Amino acid sequence: MSLDNDLFADAARQLLADQCTPQVVRAIEGGGRTAPATRQLWEQLEATGLADALLPEEDGGAGLGLSQVFGVLEQCGAHALPLPLGETMLARALLAGAGVARHTGAIALATGERTEDGGLRCALVRGGRVAAQVLVQAGDGWHLLAVAGAQELPQALALDAALSWSPARLLAAPVVAVAQGLDARQLQAAVIAPQMAGALMSVFQRTLQYANERQQFGRPIGKFQAIQHQLAVMSEHVFAARMAAQLGCSGAGIVPDRLRVATAKARCSEAALAVSELAHSIHGAIGFTAEYDLQLFTRRLHAWRQSAGSESYWHDVAGSALLEHQGLTLDMVRRITDVEPALLKP
C-alpha cells in the first residue's frame, strides 16, 4: 500500500475522530436525513474528496481501486459512521462508468424486485433513512432512484428502511447501464466487510481498555485468567476478520473477486457474532445500555452480519465453487489468497 493510500486513511481517521463522535452518531440516528448533524457530517466528507475516491481522475476523482480505499472503509466502521460513504464511493464509480452525470448526496446500494403493479420494492436498504438516492439492482437491470417520493417503512436498525417506488417514479428514473455480470450483493459485501473489520477492532480495543480499568476483588478484571482467555479469543477473531476483509478488497479496479468477497464477508460475519457476545459478556450489564457507546458498534455488527448475505450465504457460494473446481482444493485456496503482500498491511 502506497503512501498516498495511507494519506486517504489518515484523512478519514482524523475527520471521523473529530466529526463523527458518539454524540453525532446518536443525533443522526435520531433525526435521519433531516438532522442538522447529518448534513454537516456529509458536507465534511464531501469536502475531503473521499466520496469521489474511486472516480477516475478525468471525472474529478482520485482514480483509486477498492484495495486502495480499504483503510478509509475500515475507519468508517471504527467510528460507527452512520452514513453510507463506502456505498456512495462505489456507486459513483459505477455511475461514472455508465456515463451517468455525477450526483451529489449519499447513495445506498440495494437489491430489489418488481411489484405486481410495475413498481419497485427494496425490502431492506441499509442507510435508507440518510441516503439521497439508491442504486438498485432488480433482475438484470439497475436503476438510480431518489429516496424522496418513495414509500418508506422502518427497519430494525435506526437508519435502515424498506423503500418502494410507484410505477411512474420507476419509469422516470434513469436506467443505469452497469457492466454485465456485476452483482449488487457482491459489491455491497466488499465494502461492508472492511467496515465490519474496523468496528470489530474498536469493540476489541474498548473491551480491552475496560478490562484493564474495571476493578473487582482489588485488581483489574483483565488479570483474571477467564477474562484473559475471552480477550485472546476476541483478538483471534478480530485479526482474522481484518485479513479476510483485506482479501475481499484486493485486486485492481472496483470490481472485487467473488470468492475473495465470499471469504471476507463470511469471516467477518462469523467474527461479528463471537466478538459482540464476548464484549458484552466482559462488560456485563453496562454494555447493553443506550448511554454506553459499545452498543453503537455491536448493533451495527449484528446488522452488517446479515447485510449482503450472512456467513451461510457466502459459505454456500464458496462451497459451490469448490464443488465445481476440477483441480486441487489447494489451488483454489492459493488463488484466493495469492495477493501482493503490500495489500495486506498490518
N, C-alpha and C positions, 0 to 999 in steps of 0.2 A: 504494500500500500504506500502510495507516494505521500510526500509532504503536503501537497495540495489537498489530498483527500483528508488528511489529518486536520487541516485547517477548517474544512467544512464541518467535521465532527466537533472540533473545538468551538467553532462559532455557534453550533447548535447547543452545545453544553452550556456555554456562557449565557446565551439568550434565555434558554429554558430555566436555568438556575435563578435568573433574575426575574423573569416574567411569568413563568409557569409554576408558581408556588402552590402549595396545597389550598390556600385560601382562594386563589384564582380558579383552580380546578373545581372547587365546590361551587363557586359563583357561576361558572359556565354550566355545570351540571344542573344547577337550579334554574337558570334562565334560558338555556338553549341559545339559539341564534339571535335572540333579541337582547341577550345580556350585554351590557357595555364591555364586560371583560372579554367576551367572545370576539367582538370587533377589534378591540385593542390588541389582543394577542395575535389575531390573524394578520393585522396590519404590520406588526413587528416581524412576523415570519416572512411576509411578502417582501419587506424592506431588505432582508438579508439575502434574498435571491434563492433561498433554499427550495421553495416550491417549484422553481424552474430549473433545478439542478440537472434533471435528466433530459431537458430540452437540448436540441442541437445548438451549437454556438450561433449559427446563422438565424436562429429563431429567438435569440436573446437569452439562451440558457448557458449552462456550463459544459454541456456535452459529455456528462458522466454516465457510467453504467451502474447497474444495481450493486455490483460488488464495491463500487467506489463510494456509495452512499450508505453502506452498512452502518458506519459509525453514527450517521445522522439518525437513521431509523432506530438504532439502539438507544440513543439519547431521548428520543420521543417516548419510548417505553420506560426509561429510567426516571423520567419526570412526570409520568402519567399524563402525557399531553392529551387533552380531551378533544382535539381537533384532528381530522384525517389528513395530516400532512403527507404521510407516505403514499396514501392512495391518490392524493392530488398530484404529487410528483409523477407517479406512473401514468395517471390518466392524461395529464397534459402532454406527456411524451407520446402516448398513443394517438391523441387527437392531432398533434403536430404531424405525426407520420401519415395520418389520414387526410391531411390538408385542411383540417378544421381550424378556423381562427382561434387564437388564444383567448381563453375565458378567465376572468378574474373570479376570485372566491374559491372556497373549498369544494372539492369534487370527491364524492364517495364512489366506490366500486360495488357492484351488486349483480346478482343473477336474478332474473325474473321470468314470468310466464304470462302468456297472453290470456286474457279473460274471455268469457263467452261472448261478451258484447263488443269485443275488439279492442279493449283497453289493455293495460299492462299492470301487473301487480308484482311487487317485491315483498316477500314475506318478512325479510329482515334486511335492513340497511344499516350497517354499523356507521355511527356518526350521522345518521339521517337527520337528527334534530339540529345539527350545526352546519351541515353541508348546504351549499347553494344549488348544486346540481348533482345528478347521479349518472354515471356512465354504466348502463345496464346491458348485460348480455342476455338476450331472450332467444333461445333456439340458436339459429345461425346468424342472427342479426344483433347489432349493437346500436343503442340509442342514447343520446345525450338529453336528459330530461331535467327541467327545472323543478326544484322542490316546491317552490311557490306555486300554488294551484293544485298540488297533489293532495289526495286524501291521506291523512297521517294518523296512524294509531301507535300508541306507545308500546315499547318492548321492555324486557326485563332490565337491561342496563339503561341508565337515565338518558343517555344521548342517542340511543338507537330508536329506530322506528320501522313500522311496516308502512310502505307507501304504495299508493295506487293512482294511476293516471287514466283519465277518460279517453275514449277513442279519439276525440277531437284533439286533445293535447298530445297524444301519441303521434297523430298524423302531422301536427305542426312542428314536432321536434325533429332535429336533423338525424338522419341515419348515418352512422359512422362506419366508414369502410376500413375496418380493422383487418389486419393480415389474417388470412385463412388459417385455421387451426389453433388460434390463440384461445385460451380458456380463462375466463374471469376468475374462477376459483383458484386456479394455479397462480395467477398473477397476484391476487389478493393474499394468498398464503405466503408468497415470497416476501411481502412487505410486513406481514403480521409477525412472522417468526422472529425477525430482529427486534421488534418492539417487545415481544414476549421475553427475549433474552435480556433486554435492558431492564424490564420490570422484575424479572427473576433475580437479577443481580442486586437491585435496590432492596427487594424483600430480604435477601440473604444478609446484606450489609446492615440493614436496620435491625434484623433479628440478632445478629452477632453483637451489635452495639448494646442492645437491650440485655442480652445475656451477660455481658461484662459489667453492666451497671446495676442490674436488679439484684438486691441483696436478700439472701434467705439463710437463716441459721448462721449469720455472721460472716458470710462470704458471698461473692457473686455466684449466681446460679450457673454461669458458664464454667465454673470449676467442678461441677458435678459430672461424673462420667456419663450419665444418661443423657444430659443435655449436650455434652461434647459429641456423643455418638449421633444425635439428631442433627447437629450442625455439620458434622462430617458428611452425612447422607445428603443434606441440603447442598453442600458445596459440590458434590459429585454431580448432582442433577443440574445445577446452575452452569457449571463449566462445560459439561457435555452438551447441554442445550445451546450454549453460545457457539461452540464449534459447529454444531449441526446447522444453526442459523446462518453462519458464515458460508457453509457449503451451499445452502439454498440460494444465496445471493451471488455465488461465484459464477464466473463466465463473462463473456463480452456482451455489451449491449444491455437492453432492458428486458429481454425475454429469458427467463430462467429455465434451466433444465428440469424437466418434470420429476425425474427420480430424485434429484437433489432437493427439490422442494418437498417431495414426499418425506424424505429423511428429516429435513429441517422441521417441518410442521408437526410430524408425528412425535419427534423427540421433545420439542418444546411443549407440546400439549401434554405429554406424559409428565414432564417436569412441573408444569403448572399445577397439577393436582397434588403431587407429592410435596412440593415446596410450600404451597399455600397451607396444606394440612400441618406440616411441621412448624411453620412460622407461627400459626395460631396456637398450636399446642404449647410452644415455648412462651409465647406472650400471655397465655391464659385469657381470661375474660376481657381484659382491656383491649385486645387486638380486634375484637368484634364491634367495638363502639364506633358510632359515627364520628365522634370527635377525634379519634385516633387515626393517624394517617395511613397506617398499614392497610386498612381496607380499601383505600383508593387504588392500591396496586393489586391486591388479591381479587377484588371484584373484576378488574379488567382481565386478569389472567384467566379466571373462570369463563368470562365471556369470549375472550380470544381463543380459548381452547376449543370452543365449538364453532368459531368463525372459519369460513372457507374450508370446512371439513375437519372433523375431530381426528384423533390419532387412529381410530378404527377405519375411517375412510381412507387415510393415506397409507395405512398398513395394507389395505386391500389393493391400492394402486401398486405398491411395491411388490406385493405377493403375486399379482397378476403378471407383472413384468418379469419376475423371476421364473414363473412357470413357462412363459413364452420364450425365455432366453435359452438358446441352443448350446451355449458353451459352458464353461465352468462358472460356478457361482462367484468364485474369487475374481473372475474377470469383470463381472458386473460391479462388485464392490470396489475394485480398482478404478473403474470408470467414474463412479460416483465421487470417490474421494481423491482422485488424482487432479489436484488443482495447484496453482502456483503457491508456494509457501508464503509469499508476501501477502496473499489474500486472507490467510488465517493468522491474523495479528493478535498477539496476546493482549 
